Amino acid sequence: MEAFFHFRPSSTKPACVQHVEVEQLIEAPVQQVWDRYTDHVGWAQWAKLGKVRLEREGVPAPNGVGCVREISNTGMKIYEEVLSFEPPRRMTYRLVRGAVPIKDHLGEVIFEPRERGTLVTWRCQFNSKIPGLGGLSRIFITRLFRNVLQSLSRTRFEAAS
């Protein structure tokens, strides 16, 4: 887990790396939560982020390593690429491009079985493209991650058999 966060800034200037981590307990089995979260196009139904489409499929198809998802809302688009895909426990990704004031965004999502369901931990690190706005971006991303995971927890999952 820690190895993922060895950061390499995109410039030689000192960087103020921002970190975000949000956890959410979801009352459903790990496999079901994994399947819902990693169905990137399905985000359009439950995540409340706008339209989602795959720009490129990954391995395993369609949502695995190399997959690039486009998330668009009110004319703004971001593109994220899946870097690792370890069902049903861990996925990592990076921001490839988009209309956001951040760079070097690396994310990790971990799915851990718990007695009452699945603990999802979503973390990322990034730099601000605009000096002084890193903290504000961190607040925005924390709220975004929390809202997405709360939406995920409110979706209907199949009853465990």
C-alpha positions as CSV (number, residue, x, y, z in Angstrom):
1,M,0.0,0.0,0.0
2,E,2.7,2.5,1.0
3,A,4.7,1.7,-2.1
4,F,2.0,3.1,-4.3
5,F,2.4,6.5,-2.8
6,H,6.1,7.1,-3.6
7,F,5.5,10.4,-5.3
8,R,7.4,11.7,-8.3
9,P,6.5,15.4,-9.0
10,S,6.2,16.5,-12.6
11,S,8.6,19.3,-12.1
12,T,11.9,20.0,-10.3
13,K,10.4,22.7,-8.1
14,P,9.6,21.7,-4.5
15,A,6.0,20.5,-4.3
16,C,3.4,20.6,-1.5
17,V,1.8,17.2,-1.9
18,Q,-1.8,17.1,-0.8
19,H,-3.3,13.9,0.7
20,V,-6.9,12.8,1.0
21,E,-8.3,9.7,2.7
22,V,-12.0,8.9,3.2
23,E,-13.5,5.7,4.6
24,Q,-17.0,4.3,4.3
25,L,-18.6,1.1,5.7
26,I,-20.9,-0.3,3.1
27,E,-23.4,-3.0,4.3
28,A,-22.7,-5.5,1.4
29,P,-20.2,-8.2,0.7
30,V,-16.8,-7.2,-0.7
31,Q,-17.4,-8.7,-4.1
32,Q,-20.6,-6.9,-4.7
33,V,-19.1,-3.5,-3.6
34,W,-16.0,-4.1,-5.8
35,D,-18.2,-5.0,-8.8
36,R,-20.3,-1.9,-8.4
37,Y,-17.4,0.5,-7.8
38,T,-15.3,-0.8,-10.6
39,D,-18.1,-0.8,-13.1
40,H,-17.0,2.6,-14.4
41,V,-19.9,3.3,-16.8
42,G,-22.3,2.3,-14.0
43,W,-21.1,5.3,-12.0
44,A,-23.6,7.4,-14.1
45,Q,-26.5,5.7,-12.2
46,W,-25.3,6.0,-8.6
47,A,-22.4,8.3,-8.1
48,K,-24.1,11.6,-9.1
49,L,-21.1,12.8,-11.0
50,G,-22.6,13.2,-14.5
51,K,-21.9,11.1,-17.6
52,V,-19.3,8.3,-17.5
53,R,-18.0,6.5,-20.6
54,L,-14.9,4.4,-21.3
55,E,-12.4,6.1,-23.7
56,R,-10.4,2.9,-23.7
57,E,-11.1,-0.6,-22.2
58,G,-8.6,-2.2,-19.9
59,V,-7.5,-5.7,-19.0
60,P,-9.5,-7.6,-17.8
61,A,-12.1,-6.0,-20.1
62,P,-13.6,-3.6,-19.8
63,N,-12.6,-2.0,-16.4
64,G,-9.1,-3.3,-15.6
65,V,-5.6,-2.1,-16.1
66,G,-5.2,0.5,-18.9
67,C,-8.9,1.4,-18.8
68,V,-9.5,5.2,-19.3
69,R,-12.8,6.5,-18.0
70,E,-14.1,9.9,-19.0
71,I,-16.3,11.6,-16.4
72,S,-18.2,14.7,-17.7
73,N,-20.5,17.2,-16.0
74,T,-21.6,20.6,-17.1
75,G,-19.2,20.6,-20.0
76,M,-16.1,19.8,-17.9
77,K,-14.3,16.5,-18.4
78,I,-11.7,14.5,-16.6
79,Y,-9.9,11.3,-17.7
80,E,-8.6,8.7,-15.3
81,E,-6.5,5.7,-16.1
82,V,-6.6,2.4,-14.1
83,L,-3.1,1.5,-13.1
84,S,-3.7,-1.7,-11.0
85,F,-6.8,-3.9,-10.7
86,E,-6.7,-6.5,-8.0
87,P,-10.2,-8.0,-7.6
88,P,-11.9,-7.7,-5.1
89,R,-9.4,-5.8,-2.9
90,R,-7.6,-2.9,-4.6
91,M,-7.6,-0.6,-7.5
92,T,-5.2,2.3,-8.3
93,Y,-5.6,5.0,-10.9
94,R,-4.1,8.3,-12.1
95,L,-5.6,11.5,-13.5
96,V,-4.6,11.6,-17.1
97,R,-6.0,15.0,-18.1
98,G,-8.9,17.3,-17.4
99,A,-10.2,20.7,-16.6
100,V,-9.1,20.6,-12.9
101,P,-6.5,22.7,-11.1
102,I,-4.5,19.7,-9.9
103,K,-1.7,17.5,-11.3
104,D,0.2,14.3,-10.4
105,H,-3.1,12.9,-9.0
106,L,-2.7,9.3,-7.9
107,G,-5.5,7.4,-6.3
108,E,-6.0,4.1,-4.5
109,V,-9.2,2.4,-3.4
110,I,-9.1,-0.5,-1.0
111,F,-12.0,-2.9,-0.2
112,E,-11.8,-4.8,3.1
113,P,-14.3,-7.3,4.5
114,R,-15.8,-6.4,7.8
115,E,-18.4,-8.1,10.0
116,R,-21.2,-5.8,8.8
117,G,-20.0,-5.4,5.2
118,T,-17.1,-3.8,3.4
119,L,-14.9,-1.0,4.5
120,V,-13.9,1.1,1.5
121,T,-10.9,3.4,1.8
122,W,-10.4,5.9,-1.0
123,R,-7.2,7.9,-0.8
124,C,-5.2,10.1,-3.2
125,Q,-2.3,12.5,-3.4
126,F,-1.8,15.3,-5.8
127,N,-0.2,18.7,-6.4
128,S,-2.0,22.0,-7.2
129,K,-1.4,23.5,-10.6
130,I,-2.0,26.9,-9.0
131,P,0.2,27.9,-6.1
132,G,-1.8,28.3,-2.9
133,L,-4.9,26.4,-4.0
134,G,-3.8,22.9,-2.8
135,G,-5.6,23.1,0.5
136,L,-8.9,24.2,-1.2
137,S,-8.5,21.4,-3.7
138,R,-8.0,19.0,-0.9
139,I,-11.2,20.1,0.8
140,F,-13.1,19.8,-2.5
141,I,-11.8,16.3,-3.2
142,T,-12.4,15.1,0.3
143,R,-16.0,16.2,0.0
144,L,-16.3,14.6,-3.4
145,F,-14.9,11.2,-2.3
146,R,-17.2,11.3,0.8
147,N,-20.3,12.1,-1.3
148,V,-19.5,9.3,-3.9
149,L,-18.9,6.7,-1.2
150,Q,-22.1,7.7,0.7
151,S,-24.0,7.4,-2.6
152,L,-22.4,4.0,-3.1
153,S,-23.5,3.0,0.4
154,R,-27.1,4.0,-0.4
155,T,-27.4,1.8,-3.6
156,R,-29.2,-1.5,-3.4
157,F,-27.1,-4.6,-3.3
158,E,-28.3,-8.2,-3.6
159,A,-29.1,-9.9,-0.3
160,A,-26.3,-12.2,0.8
161,S,-27.2,-15.8,0.4
